[in-house]
């Protein structure tokens, strides 16, 4: 079933420590000033609102968050509406005395292109990065 031995080990480890994802619920802020409020239901679905601190979309608007959580692992998406951009985050909830509670993530942002037939424009249309959100509540 798993051709990659690391994936098999990750699933085996994850199944032992499965929790509801409720530790993700709350208010979070990243270093750019983006904030979000998320809830996790009994079916592990994430719902919430994202306010951007970056130069994408309207910073006063609240954008819908939808996603899934499995224990401390999660993935969610935000559609930035009129800007034409959509972004996704995947990551882990971590907690420790030194840095407090954090959501450590990798993100992808897809944005409109001027010429969808241009390889350069298509290449530039998807941005990738990493980010951390810190609990604020």
C-alpha positions in Angstrom: 0.0 0.0 0.0 2.8 2.4 0.8 5.8 2.3 -1.6 7.6 4.9 0.5 8.7 3.4 3.9 8.7 6.8 5.5 5.0 7.3 4.7 4.2 3.9 6.2 6.0 4.8 9.4 4.3 8.2 9.5 0.8 6.6 9.2 1.6 4.0 11.8 2.9 6.7 14.3 0.0 9.0 13.5 -2.7 6.3 14.1 -1.3 5.7 17.6 -1.6 9.3 18.6 -4.8 10.3 16.9 -6.7 13.1 18.5 -9.6 15.3 17.4 -7.6 18.4 16.3 -9.3 20.5 18.9 -5.9 22.0 20.0 -6.0 23.9 16.7 -9.2 25.7 17.6 -8.7 29.4 18.5 -7.1 32.6 17.3 -3.7 32.7 15.6 -1.3 35.4 14.1 1.7 35.1 11.8 4.7 37.4 11.5 3.1 39.4 8.6 0.1 40.3 10.8 -2.3 37.9 9.2 -4.8 36.6 11.7 -7.2 33.7 11.7 -9.9 32.2 13.9 -10.5 28.5 13.4 -12.8 25.8 14.8 -12.6 22.1 14.4 -15.8 20.0 14.4 -16.3 16.4 15.5 -15.7 15.2 11.9 -12.2 16.9 11.9 -13.3 19.7 9.5 -11.7 23.1 10.0 -13.8 26.2 9.5 -12.9 29.8 10.2 -12.0 33.3 9.0 -8.7 34.6 7.7 -7.7 38.3 7.7 -4.6 38.9 5.6 -1.7 41.0 6.7 0.1 40.5 3.3 -0.6 42.5 0.2 -3.1 40.0 -1.2 -6.8 40.7 -1.1 -8.6 43.2 1.2 -7.0 43.3 4.7 -10.3 44.4 6.2 -12.2 41.5 4.7 -12.6 38.1 6.4 -11.9 35.2 4.0 -13.4 31.8 4.6 -11.1 29.0 5.8 -12.0 25.4 5.0 -9.9 22.3 5.7 -9.3 19.1 7.7 -7.4 18.2 10.9 -6.1 14.8 12.0 -4.6 15.1 15.5 -1.9 17.8 15.3 -1.7 17.6 11.5 -3.9 19.9 9.4 -4.5 21.4 6.0 -6.7 24.3 5.1 -7.4 26.7 2.1 -8.4 30.3 1.7 -10.0 31.8 -1.4 -9.0 35.5 -1.6 -12.0 36.4 -3.8 -11.6 39.3 -6.1 -7.8 39.2 -6.1 -8.1 35.9 -7.9 -5.7 34.1 -5.6 -6.2 31.0 -3.6 -3.8 29.7 -0.9 -3.3 26.5 1.1 -1.4 25.7 4.3 -0.3 22.3 5.6 1.3 21.8 8.9 1.6 20.7 12.5 0.4 22.1 15.8 3.4 22.2 18.1 3.7 23.3 21.7 6.7 23.9 23.9 7.9 26.1 26.8 10.4 28.1 24.7 8.1 29.1 21.8 4.6 28.5 23.1 1.8 27.1 20.9 2.5 27.4 17.1 1.2 26.2 13.8 4.2 25.4 11.7 3.2 25.4 8.1 4.2 25.2 4.4 2.0 27.2 2.1 1.3 27.5 -1.6 -0.4 30.5 -3.2 -1.8 30.4 -6.8 -2.4 33.7 -8.4 -3.7 34.8 -11.8 -1.3 35.0 -14.8 -1.2 37.6 -17.6 -0.6 34.9 -20.3 -1.6 31.3 -19.4 0.3 30.1 -22.4 3.6 31.6 -21.2 5.8 29.2 -19.3 7.4 32.1 -17.4 4.0 33.5 -16.3 2.8 30.0 -15.3 6.0 29.4 -13.3 5.6 32.7 -11.5 1.9 32.1 -10.8 2.5 29.7 -7.9 4.4 30.9 -4.8 5.6 28.6 -2.0 6.9 29.3 1.5 6.8 28.5 5.1 5.2 30.3 8.0 4.4 30.0 11.7 1.2 31.2 13.4 1.3 31.8 17.2 -1.7 31.5 19.4 -3.2 34.8 20.5 -6.1 33.6 22.8 
